[in-house]
Amino acid sequence: MASTLYKQVLHPDSRPHPWPLYTELRKEAVSVQDDGTCVVSGYDEVSALLRDPRISADRGNATPDSRVGVDAPAPGTAPSFLVRDNPTHDQLRGLAQRHFGPPARPGFVESLRPMVEELIRDHIDHLTGRGEFDLVSEFSHPIPVRVACHLLGVPPEDAFTLAPLAEEGAGSPEFLVDPRDPEAAAARNHAQQELAEYFLAHIERLRKKPGQDILSRMIHDDGPGSPMSLPELLSTAIMLFIGGHETTVNLISSSMLLLLRHPEQLARLQADPSLAAGAIEETLRLEPSVHLRPRVAVDDIVIGERTIPKGSTVILALAAANRDPRRFPDPDTFDITRPDTGHLSFGAGIHFCFGAGLGRMEGRIAVRELTRRLVNPRLSQDPPPYRPMADLRGPSALRITVDGVRPA
């Protein structure tokens, strides 16, 4: 097992139960690693740094000694707005946002509800007659993938060719992997290149024959600041495809894992389906999809008695902050009626999650319908196997046993 607390967090053996490690990390305002990386784990500190202009999303701002894992964009792409600072961040995000949500399209996400409900109903129908199944491969994964494809105008038949590439391409960057694995890095880069080649051809198809999807709208946008350059369109499309489903897969799976581990909470939800929203928010707090966010200090930052030096890599431990007892009473308790979740799972500040509203919708409908229609669901294996990534954490499989499936 790795030596320091943070290295233990990164180690795959810790994936099923990292919480005691986060508890120990929170005892220091800033945990400085051997390579100078600064890990921040307390709620107040992480919340403040997410909004602090002295913290940069561009890892190119790190000092040469700490530039571990500065991932080059795939050939032909530009860095996405996820790793840009202002003013470029707001310019690029704004060009995508006006086709996705308010103020330009305030009802767009809600307009997707019938499509999401139909997908969820159909996938539960396909479980009829099964006594056991893997929720991840047969439900949690295919639904967000199909939704992401719909958003980007990707033909449904291409969905599951792209999905494995997205999973490989979303693998933890080098600076989050312990031990560092050259083969994994090479596989990640190859997957990202294949995604780039696919979406380059897809963008050209949509130039000639646009649809109603948001990528078509971005390509043909003639509003202020438009259009994006081809490298910017390409990186935005890839980012929206990966980010549009990977975290939601984990959210749906983790919510059912928690509900099945806590039968009293499951019973409350079954008695009152309106509690689905609370179940999703509490899952986001307790078992977030994104555990660690990398940033760079662009100035010296004093936290308590520690100074984060300018140029340092900073790891914001969102999952640790979400269980900080200074912020949440009984932080390790799963309570779907918790009145104040206030979690940081979608980040904060200018980088607040682009698709938070859609992810919440998919999660709420999924847990509401699964808990309504599955008869006596229980876990076949606990803990389940986990994906290897330290930052994007979720079960790789979740086998569930049922006594039946109720009709829709």
Buried (B, 14 or more C-beta within 10 A) or exposed (E): EBEBBBBBBBBEEBBEEBBEBBBBBBEBBBBBBEEBBBBBBBBEBBBBBBEBEBBBBBBEBBBEEBBBBBBEBBEBBBBBBBBBBEEBBBBBBBBBBBBBBEEEBEEBBEEBEEEBBEBBBEBBEBBEEEEEBBBBEBBBBBBBBBBBBBBBBBEEEEBEEBBEBBBBBBBBBBBBBBEEBEEBBEBBBBBBBBBBBBBBEBBEEBEEEBEEBBBBBBBEBEEEEBBBEBBBBBBBBBBBBBBBBBBBBBBBBBBBBBBBBBEEBBEBBBEEBEBBBBBBBBBBBBBBBBBBBBBBBBEEBEBEEBBBBBBBBBBBBBBBBBBBEEBBEEBEEBBBEBEEBEBBBBBBBBBEBBBBBBBBBBBBBBBBBBBBBBEEBBBBEEEBBBBBBBBBBBBBBBBBBBEEBEEE
